[in-house]
Amino acid sequence: MIISVIIICSILSGGCTGKDYVPDGDIRIVKLDSSGHEEWNTTIDTGNDDRGTTLLQTPDGGYVILGENNPVLSGERIPCMIRLSETGAVLWNRSFPGDPAIPLLRTPEGGFVAAGTDRIFRLNETGEIVRETPLANSLFEHPRELSISWITLADDGMLSALGNLPGSDPEFLIVQLDGNGSVEGKKTYDLMKNQSAFSFIATRDGGYAVAGYATDTLTEKGTIVRVNVTGWVKKIDRNGTLTWERNPEGTGNYQSVRITRLSALRENPDGTIGLLYTVVRFGPDGPGTRNTMDVSFDAAGTRVSEKTLNASDPVTWAPGGGYVFAAFPTDQENVYSDLSYGGQNLHVIRLDPEGLVTRDTEFRVIRGTAASVIGTQDNGYAVLVTEEKEYS
């Protein structure tokens, strides 16, 4: 077992001090109430280049941030996990070994599960590693590259991991693990050479829904002139059988399509599979259009609903219906980006179920990247941002 290391940091709520390296990122979380008013905000500055990737609320109303910090310019990125109280006070900040981790889950017993490139970490309530499972070593007799992209917990408490197996014949696999981190089962599925699995959920029928990306590279005289990025959704039943696969973009007449982010995947109350994603489409004439799409598929894989939203990633379904996203305005009217553009402030925007703006809250974050937005237990919102300061 690898022992976690505690990083002693200078962490202040509502501000930051010290001279940072270049690039100069700080982690910032802003909490809004159900009316869109700011309740508190916390900035985390260790003196390094700090970046947040994932935000999770815990049952006690607090928060966990998964991210990374880089103590040396262009040096190794150190994964970190930061625990906040319900009011935004930093309770602890821990690092753990391996490549930067992205997925994060809260376990029923009160700890956490995170995934690195090829391993699963189980952590206790205070962020200390209590168990580490190197999946590649557990799954394969001979060394094979494995890249874990997501983890999920089923209603029965079974932990499952989604991983990509790259190569000339790429595959993805779903692995089930018990409470001790031992592999209880796995199933492998073929992919096209240009495909990769990104996220998945356990569904109420005992199966899974899996979403991923596909790239299509157009070359002229050996030079790449365009890369289209589309998406795919697959449904797997409780026996591990692939029952259907769909392209959420359908067969639109576009010269170029680029999905910038598969934002959220869920099983709706009626049993359909919903997918939120942001896409930029270029037609035969004129500039590209950027939209967020909310599409759903029934048990047979039939597309049963489609909604076009003027939104940007990160975006999610809002508590009680509708949507919420965090973004920066661009120089195009009513067009947003997750990256700051031209010194514009960050906006957190609530949309009703039909996609109409019901609330637009502006915050002074003029340099940075919006990483995550979540609905909170009190029907408010929390936004995770990496805020860039001037180079020093």
One Martini backbone bead per residue (centre of mass of N, CA, C, O) as a GRO file, in nm:
protein
  392
    1MET     BB    1   0.097   0.035   0.021
    2ILE     BB    2   0.038   0.372  -0.032
    3ILE     BB    3   0.129   0.661   0.116
    4SER     BB    4   0.013   0.949   0.189
    5VAL     BB    5   0.065   1.301   0.131
    6ILE     BB    6   0.102   1.593   0.305
    7ILE     BB    7   0.025   1.919   0.212
    8ILE     BB    8   0.166   2.218   0.303
    9CYS     BB    9  -0.043   2.503   0.293
   10SER     BB   10  -0.160   2.811   0.155
   11ILE     BB   11  -0.495   2.858   0.272
   12LEU     BB   12  -0.758   3.071   0.158
   13SER     BB   13  -1.050   3.245   0.216
   14GLY     BB   14  -1.108   3.477  -0.036
   15GLY     BB   15  -0.790   3.430  -0.096
   16CYS     BB   16  -0.435   3.512  -0.187
   17THR     BB   17  -0.088   3.421  -0.153
   18GLY     BB   18   0.198   3.467  -0.308
   19LYS     BB   19   0.442   3.326  -0.515
   20ASP     BB   20   0.421   3.209  -0.837
   21TYR     BB   21   0.427   3.018  -1.090
   22VAL     BB   22   0.462   2.942  -1.432
   23PRO     BB   23   0.176   2.898  -1.435
   24ASP     BB   24  -0.115   3.076  -1.264
   25GLY     BB   25  -0.309   2.872  -1.067
   26ASP     BB   26  -0.632   2.869  -0.913
   27ILE     BB   27  -0.867   2.750  -0.692
   28ARG     BB   28  -1.225   2.798  -0.743
   29ILE     BB   29  -1.521   2.836  -0.532
   30VAL     BB   30  -1.876   2.885  -0.594
   31LYS     BB   31  -2.165   2.974  -0.400
   32LEU     BB   32  -2.514   2.930  -0.465
   33ASP     BB   33  -2.826   2.994  -0.448
   34SER     BB   34  -3.150   2.951  -0.570
   35SER     BB   35  -3.126   3.274  -0.674
   36GLY     BB   36  -2.803   3.330  -0.751
   37HIS     BB   37  -2.659   3.399  -0.489
   38GLU     BB   38  -2.387   3.466  -0.315
   39GLU     BB   39  -2.242   3.298  -0.030
   40TRP     BB   40  -1.952   3.187  -0.133
   41ASN     BB   41  -1.581   3.195  -0.156
   42THR     BB   42  -1.290   2.994  -0.262
   43THR     BB   43  -0.933   3.008  -0.246
   44ILE     BB   44  -0.663   2.800  -0.384
   45ASP     BB   45  -0.313   2.850  -0.272
   46THR     BB   46   0.005   2.681  -0.268
   47GLY     BB   47   0.223   2.824  -0.483
   48ASN     BB   48   0.124   2.682  -0.722
   49ASP     BB   49  -0.017   2.510  -0.988
   50ASP     BB   50  -0.362   2.519  -0.968
   51ARG     BB   51  -0.613   2.254  -1.041
   52GLY     BB   52  -0.946   2.187  -1.133
   53THR     BB   53  -1.186   1.907  -1.222
   54THR     BB   54  -1.361   1.811  -0.960
   55LEU     BB   55  -1.702   1.813  -0.819
   56LEU     BB   56  -1.829   1.729  -0.482
   57GLN     BB   57  -2.097   1.640  -0.286
   58THR     BB   58  -2.177   1.576   0.040
   59PRO     BB   59  -2.408   1.472   0.273
   60ASP     BB   60  -2.312   1.719   0.480
   61GLY     BB   61  -2.260   1.969   0.251
   62GLY     BB   62  -1.999   1.939   0.145
   63TYR     BB   63  -1.671   1.925  -0.026
   64VAL     BB   64  -1.498   1.792  -0.323
   65ILE     BB   65  -1.175   1.824  -0.472
   66LEU     BB   66  -1.034   1.753  -0.783
   67GLY     BB   67  -0.679   1.764  -0.877
   68GLU     BB   68  -0.383   1.980  -0.927
   69ASN     BB   69  -0.024   2.025  -0.885
   70ASN     BB   70   0.260   2.247  -0.987
   71PRO     BB   71   0.580   2.321  -0.864
   72VAL     BB   72   0.691   2.304  -1.167
   73LEU     BB   73   0.763   2.402  -1.460
   74SER     BB   74   0.678   2.132  -1.652
   75GLY     BB   75   0.613   1.933  -1.443
   76GLU     BB   76   0.482   1.733  -1.226
   77ARG     BB   77   0.166   1.617  -1.168
   78ILE     BB   78  -0.026   1.647  -0.865
   79PRO     BB   79  -0.252   1.488  -0.712
   80CYS     BB   80  -0.558   1.619  -0.555
   81MET     BB   81  -0.745   1.653  -0.236
   82ILE     BB   82  -1.029   1.858  -0.132
   83ARG     BB   83  -1.177   1.968   0.172
   84LEU     BB   84  -1.500   2.106   0.243
   85SER     BB   85  -1.720   2.279   0.385
   86GLU     BB   86  -2.035   2.415   0.376
   87THR     BB   87  -1.874   2.719   0.391
   88GLY     BB   88  -1.565   2.672   0.249
   89ALA     BB   89  -1.376   2.540   0.437
   90VAL     BB   90  -1.065   2.412   0.479
   91LEU     BB   91  -0.980   2.086   0.598
   92TRP     BB   92  -0.817   1.946   0.350
   93ASN     BB   93  -0.494   1.849   0.178
   94ARG     BB   94  -0.423   1.594  -0.062
   95SER     BB   95  -0.203   1.364  -0.186
   96PHE     BB   96  -0.140   1.134  -0.465
   97PRO     BB   97  -0.036   0.892  -0.651
   98GLY     BB   98   0.022   0.935  -0.980
   99ASP     BB   99  -0.189   1.011  -1.198
  100PRO     BB  100  -0.424   1.201  -1.280
  101ALA     BB  101  -0.738   1.233  -1.144
  102ILE     BB  102  -1.096   1.224  -1.213
  103PRO     BB  103  -1.267   1.035  -1.080
  104LEU     BB  104  -1.540   1.057  -0.821
  105LEU     BB  105  -1.650   0.896  -0.513
  106ARG     BB  106  -1.899   0.819  -0.287
  107THR     BB  107  -1.932   0.613  -0.022
  108PRO     BB  108  -2.147   0.461   0.197
  109GLU     BB  109  -1.916   0.459   0.440
  110GLY     BB  110  -1.763   0.768   0.378
  111GLY     BB  111  -1.576   0.760   0.152
  112PHE     BB  112  -1.353   0.714  -0.132
  113VAL     BB  113  -1.324   0.714  -0.498
  114ALA     BB  114  -1.044   0.682  -0.720
  115ALA     BB  115  -0.878   0.738  -1.046
  116GLY     BB  116  -0.634   0.644  -1.237
  117THR     BB  117  -0.507   0.519  -1.511
  118ASP     BB  118  -0.465   0.192  -1.362
  119ARG     BB  119  -0.619   0.272  -1.082
  120ILE     BB  120  -0.758   0.221  -0.754
  121PHE     BB  121  -0.880   0.440  -0.498
  122ARG     BB  122  -0.912   0.417  -0.146
  123LEU     BB  123  -1.068   0.643   0.083
  124ASN     BB  124  -1.110   0.811   0.350
  125GLU     BB  125  -1.254   1.076   0.516
  126THR     BB  126  -0.938   1.214   0.514
  127GLY     BB  127  -0.785   1.108   0.233
  128GLU     BB  128  -0.668   0.834   0.292
  129ILE     BB  129  -0.506   0.563   0.187
  130VAL     BB  130  -0.633   0.211   0.209
  131ARG     BB  131  -0.647   0.136  -0.110
  132GLU     BB  132  -0.481  -0.035  -0.391
  133THR     BB  133  -0.571  -0.103  -0.744
  134PRO     BB  134  -0.404  -0.263  -0.998
  135LEU     BB  135  -0.570  -0.346  -1.274
  136ALA     BB  136  -0.372  -0.455  -1.484
  137ASN     BB  137  -0.254  -0.679  -1.295
  138SER     BB  138  -0.540  -0.817  -1.238
  139LEU     BB  139  -0.628  -0.877  -1.554
  140PHE     BB  140  -0.327  -0.940  -1.665
  141GLU     BB  141  -0.072  -1.152  -1.737
  142HIS     BB  142   0.014  -0.945  -1.943
  143PRO     BB  143   0.117  -0.661  -2.033
  144ARG     BB  144  -0.122  -0.378  -2.046
  145GLU     BB  145  -0.276  -0.116  -2.158
  146LEU     BB  146  -0.451   0.120  -1.931
  147SER     BB  147  -0.749   0.347  -1.931
  148ILE     BB  148  -0.914   0.513  -1.700
  149SER     BB  149  -1.230   0.710  -1.718
  150TRP     BB  150  -1.441   0.557  -1.511
  151ILE     BB  151  -1.674   0.554  -1.229
  152THR     BB  152  -1.922   0.338  -1.053
  153LEU     BB  153  -2.231   0.304  -0.864
  154ALA     BB  154  -2.450   0.091  -0.767
  155ASP     BB  155  -2.723   0.022  -0.573
  156ASP     BB  156  -2.557  -0.242  -0.451
  157GLY     BB  157  -2.238  -0.122  -0.438
  158MET     BB  158  -2.109  -0.174  -0.701
  159LEU     BB  159  -1.800  -0.145  -0.849
  160SER     BB  160  -1.716   0.034  -1.152
  161ALA     BB  161  -1.498   0.022  -1.443
  162LEU     BB  162  -1.373   0.228  -1.708
  163GLY     BB  163  -1.181   0.115  -1.998
  164ASN     BB  164  -0.901   0.151  -2.211
  165LEU     BB  165  -0.773  -0.041  -2.506
  166PRO     BB  166  -0.528   0.018  -2.688
  167GLY     BB  167  -0.463  -0.005  -3.047
  168SER     BB  168  -0.526  -0.176  -3.335
  169ASP     BB  169  -0.759  -0.318  -3.133
  170PRO     BB  170  -0.975  -0.159  -2.979
  171GLU     BB  171  -1.104  -0.130  -2.638
  172PHE     BB  172  -1.350  -0.186  -2.388
  173LEU     BB  173  -1.404  -0.200  -2.027
  174ILE     BB  174  -1.583  -0.372  -1.761
  175VAL     BB  175  -1.537  -0.354  -1.405
  176GLN     BB  176  -1.583  -0.554  -1.116
  177LEU     BB  177  -1.585  -0.465  -0.764
  178ASP     BB  178  -1.524  -0.509  -0.450
  179GLY     BB  179  -1.467  -0.387  -0.128
  180ASN     BB  180  -1.148  -0.498  -0.164
  181GLY     BB  181  -1.070  -0.469  -0.490
  182SER     BB  182  -1.172  -0.716  -0.625
  183VAL     BB  183  -1.219  -0.903  -0.902
  184GLU     BB  184  -1.543  -1.024  -1.029
  185GLY     BB  185  -1.556  -0.882  -1.326
  186LYS     BB  186  -1.554  -0.887  -1.696
  187LYS     BB  187  -1.593  -0.682  -2.001
  188THR     BB  188  -1.540  -0.683  -2.355
  189TYR     BB  189  -1.521  -0.424  -2.620
  190ASP     BB  190  -1.540  -0.314  -2.925
  191LEU     BB  191  -1.359  -0.081  -3.132
  192MET     BB  192  -1.282   0.162  -3.310
  193LYS     BB  193  -0.992   0.325  -3.399
  194ASN     BB  194  -1.150   0.621  -3.327
  195GLN     BB  195  -1.226   0.517  -3.037
  196SER     BB  196  -1.361   0.621  -2.705
  197ALA     BB  197  -1.415   0.592  -2.368
  198PHE     BB  198  -1.559   0.809  -2.108
  199SER     BB  199  -1.856   0.720  -1.991
  200PHE     BB  200  -2.073   0.586  -1.719
  201ILE     BB  201  -2.369   0.391  -1.618
  202ALA     BB  202  -2.583   0.256  -1.399
  203THR     BB  203  -2.872   0.070  -1.444
  204ARG     BB  204  -3.181  -0.051  -1.333
  205ASP     BB  205  -3.144  -0.329  -1.518
  206GLY     BB  206  -2.815  -0.398  -1.463
  207GLY     BB  207  -2.670  -0.218  -1.653
  208TYR     BB  208  -2.539   0.002  -1.920
  209ALA     BB  209  -2.417   0.327  -2.004
  210VAL     BB  210  -2.219   0.444  -2.287
  211ALA     BB  211  -1.976   0.703  -2.355
  212GLY     BB  212  -1.816   0.866  -2.650
  213TYR     BB  213  -1.556   0.903  -2.885
  214ALA     BB  214  -1.495   1.025  -3.233
  215THR     BB  215  -1.254   1.033  -3.493
  216ASP     BB  216  -1.202   1.241  -3.801
  217THR     BB  217  -0.945   1.245  -4.033
  218LEU     BB  218  -0.844   1.501  -4.261
  219THR     BB  219  -0.648   1.464  -4.556
  220GLU     BB  220  -0.393   1.656  -4.749
  221LYS     BB  221  -0.107   1.557  -4.859
  222GLY     BB  222  -0.048   1.454  -4.547
  223THR     BB  223  -0.238   1.678  -4.422
  224ILE     BB  224  -0.401   1.805  -4.160
  225VAL     BB  225  -0.722   1.988  -4.191
  226ARG     BB  226  -0.925   1.796  -4.017
  227VAL     BB  227  -1.114   1.735  -3.702
  228ASN     BB  228  -1.357   1.525  -3.619
  229VAL     BB  229  -1.604   1.512  -3.342
  230THR     BB  230  -1.781   1.260  -3.211
  231GLY     BB  231  -2.038   1.037  -3.090
  232TRP     BB  232  -2.141   0.780  -2.843
  233VAL     BB  233  -2.396   0.525  -2.763
  234LYS     BB  234  -2.431   0.255  -2.525
  235LYS     BB  235  -2.613  -0.052  -2.457
  236ILE     BB  236  -2.614  -0.263  -2.164
  237ASP     BB  237  -2.696  -0.542  -2.024
  238ARG     BB  238  -2.696  -0.761  -1.749
  239ASN     BB  239  -2.521  -0.975  -1.943
  240GLY     BB  240  -2.326  -0.785  -2.138
  241THR     BB  241  -2.501  -0.702  -2.380
  242LEU     BB  242  -2.516  -0.547  -2.678
  243THR     BB  243  -2.809  -0.365  -2.791
  244TRP     BB  244  -2.698  -0.060  -2.859
  245GLU     BB  245  -2.604   0.205  -3.107
  246ARG     BB  246  -2.532   0.567  -3.110
  247ASN     BB  247  -2.550   0.880  -3.279
  248PRO     BB  248  -2.634   1.189  -3.154
  249GLU     BB  249  -2.602   1.354  -3.443
  250GLY     BB  250  -2.662   1.183  -3.670
  251THR     BB  251  -2.744   1.318  -4.024
  252GLY     BB  252  -2.634   1.588  -4.072
  253ASN     BB  253  -2.569   1.876  -4.290
  254TYR     BB  254  -2.228   1.883  -4.245
  255GLN     BB  255  -1.899   1.963  -4.283
  256SER     BB  256  -1.859   2.000  -3.962
  257VAL     BB  257  -1.789   1.821  -3.646
  258ARG     BB  258  -1.762   1.925  -3.286
  259ILE     BB  259  -1.719   1.774  -2.988
  260THR     BB  260  -1.620   1.919  -2.682
  261ARG     BB  261  -1.845   1.778  -2.478
  262LEU     BB  262  -1.935   1.528  -2.250
  263SER     BB  263  -2.117   1.622  -1.974
  264ALA     BB  264  -2.380   1.415  -1.946
  265LEU     BB  265  -2.514   1.115  -1.783
  266ARG     BB  266  -2.845   0.950  -1.778
  267GLU     BB  267  -3.126   0.824  -1.605
  268ASN     BB  268  -3.440   0.858  -1.643
  269PRO     BB  269  -3.742   0.812  -1.492
  270ASP     BB  270  -3.848   0.661  -1.776
  271GLY     BB  271  -3.561   0.503  -1.875
  272THR     BB  272  -3.409   0.688  -2.028
  273ILE     BB  273  -3.127   0.812  -2.212
  274GLY     BB  274  -2.922   1.084  -2.122
  275LEU     BB  275  -2.755   1.355  -2.315
  276LEU     BB  276  -2.492   1.593  -2.268
  277TYR     BB  277  -2.372   1.826  -2.525
  278THR     BB  278  -2.111   1.996  -2.700
  279VAL     BB  279  -2.138   2.173  -3.024
  280VAL     BB  280  -1.972   2.224  -3.341
  281ARG     BB  281  -2.107   2.356  -3.648
  282PHE     BB  282  -2.038   2.321  -4.003
  283GLY     BB  283  -2.135   2.446  -4.286
  284PRO     BB  284  -2.108   2.526  -4.614
  285ASP     BB  285  -2.190   2.807  -4.484
  286GLY     BB  286  -2.043   2.992  -4.275
  287PRO     BB  287  -2.032   2.990  -3.956
  288GLY     BB  288  -2.023   2.845  -3.668
  289THR     BB  289  -2.217   2.653  -3.434
  290ARG     BB  290  -2.305   2.671  -3.080
  291ASN     BB  291  -2.419   2.392  -2.878
  292THR     BB  292  -2.651   2.235  -2.665
  293MET     BB  293  -2.741   1.892  -2.608
  294ASP     BB  294  -3.057   1.713  -2.548
  295VAL     BB  295  -3.070   1.362  -2.541
  296SER     BB  296  -3.282   1.064  -2.603
  297PHE     BB  297  -3.322   0.706  -2.521
  298ASP     BB  298  -3.461   0.417  -2.547
  299ALA     BB  299  -3.458   0.074  -2.503
  300ALA     BB  300  -3.413   0.057  -2.837
  301GLY     BB  301  -3.258   0.338  -2.933
  302THR     BB  302  -3.462   0.554  -2.967
  303ARG     BB  303  -3.516   0.873  -3.059
  304VAL     BB  304  -3.730   1.081  -2.837
  305SER     BB  305  -3.533   1.338  -2.788
  306GLU     BB  306  -3.469   1.703  -2.857
  307LYS     BB  307  -3.243   1.970  -2.747
  308THR     BB  308  -3.165   2.314  -2.799
  309LEU     BB  309  -2.893   2.502  -2.651
  310ASN     BB  310  -2.774   2.812  -2.517
  311ALA     BB  311  -2.470   2.676  -2.439
  312SER     BB  312  -2.204   2.555  -2.218
  313ASP     BB  313  -1.926   2.429  -2.108
  314PRO     BB  314  -2.029   2.357  -1.821
  315VAL     BB  315  -2.310   2.125  -1.792
  316THR     BB  316  -2.637   2.075  -1.629
  317TRP     BB  317  -2.875   1.947  -1.451
  318ALA     BB  318  -3.118   2.084  -1.266
  319PRO     BB  319  -3.278   2.127  -0.995
  320GLY     BB  320  -3.616   2.072  -1.089
  321GLY     BB  321  -3.510   2.154  -1.363
  322GLY     BB  322  -3.324   2.208  -1.624
  323TYR     BB  323  -3.037   2.434  -1.636
  324VAL     BB  324  -2.670   2.468  -1.586
  325PHE     BB  325  -2.407   2.716  -1.650
  326ALA     BB  326  -2.050   2.788  -1.705
  327ALA     BB  327  -1.929   3.106  -1.847
  328PHE     BB  328  -1.793   3.296  -2.119
  329PRO     BB  329  -1.810   3.550  -2.305
  330THR     BB  330  -1.802   3.655  -2.631
  331ASP     BB  331  -1.785   3.839  -2.937
  332GLN     BB  332  -2.043   3.680  -2.965
  333GLU     BB  333  -2.365   3.673  -2.962
  334ASN     BB  334  -2.468   3.440  -2.741
  335VAL     BB  335  -2.168   3.333  -2.680
  336TYR     BB  336  -1.985   3.066  -2.524
  337SER     BB  337  -1.715   2.983  -2.284
  338ASP     BB  338  -1.486   2.811  -2.074
  339LEU     BB  339  -1.308   3.045  -2.167
  340SER     BB  340  -1.156   3.318  -2.146
  341TYR     BB  341  -1.262   3.639  -2.318
  342GLY     BB  342  -1.165   3.959  -2.322
  343GLY     BB  343  -1.225   4.004  -2.000
  344GLN     BB  344  -1.456   3.836  -1.910
  345ASN     BB  345  -1.684   3.737  -1.704
  346LEU     BB  346  -1.835   3.515  -1.511
  347HIS     BB  347  -2.115   3.294  -1.581
  348VAL     BB  348  -2.427   3.194  -1.426
  349ILE     BB  349  -2.675   2.989  -1.592
  350ARG     BB  350  -3.025   2.962  -1.601
  351LEU     BB  351  -3.250   2.715  -1.729
  352ASP     BB  352  -3.519   2.607  -1.850
  353PRO     BB  353  -3.667   2.332  -1.998
  354GLU     BB  354  -3.666   2.520  -2.279
  355GLY     BB  355  -3.394   2.721  -2.258
  356LEU     BB  356  -3.458   2.966  -2.085
  357VAL     BB  357  -3.367   3.244  -1.926
  358THR     BB  358  -3.379   3.299  -1.553
  359ARG     BB  359  -3.057   3.331  -1.484
  360ASP     BB  360  -2.780   3.582  -1.433
  361THR     BB  361  -2.458   3.543  -1.295
  362GLU     BB  362  -2.190   3.757  -1.199
  363PHE     BB  363  -1.826   3.722  -1.198
  364ARG     BB  364  -1.494   3.797  -1.092
  365VAL     BB  365  -1.357   3.616  -1.370
  366ILE     BB  366  -1.118   3.696  -1.627
  367ARG     BB  367  -0.917   3.441  -1.572
  368GLY     BB  368  -0.997   3.121  -1.716
  369THR     BB  369  -1.166   2.804  -1.611
  370ALA     BB  370  -1.442   2.611  -1.648
  371ALA     BB  371  -1.497   2.289  -1.494
  372SER     BB  372  -1.760   2.301  -1.288
  373VAL     BB  373  -2.117   2.215  -1.234
  374ILE     BB  374  -2.352   2.199  -0.954
  375GLY     BB  375  -2.597   2.071  -0.779
  376THR     BB  376  -2.750   2.121  -0.469
  377GLN     BB  377  -2.926   2.035  -0.184
  378ASP     BB  378  -3.051   2.354  -0.177
  379ASN     BB  379  -3.091   2.433  -0.493
  380GLY     BB  380  -2.822   2.513  -0.579
  381TYR     BB  381  -2.476   2.613  -0.654
  382ALA     BB  382  -2.155   2.495  -0.790
  383VAL     BB  383  -1.831   2.635  -0.882
  384LEU     BB  384  -1.549   2.540  -1.083
  385VAL     BB  385  -1.228   2.714  -1.096
  386THR     BB  386  -0.958   2.824  -1.297
  387GLU     BB  387  -0.747   3.085  -1.192
  388GLU     BB  388  -0.574   3.341  -1.349
  389LYS     BB  389  -0.285   3.511  -1.317
  390GLU     BB  390  -0.041   3.699  -1.334
  391TYR     BB  391   0.257   3.692  -1.422
  392SER     BB  392   0.573   3.629  -1.204
   0.00000   0.00000   0.00000
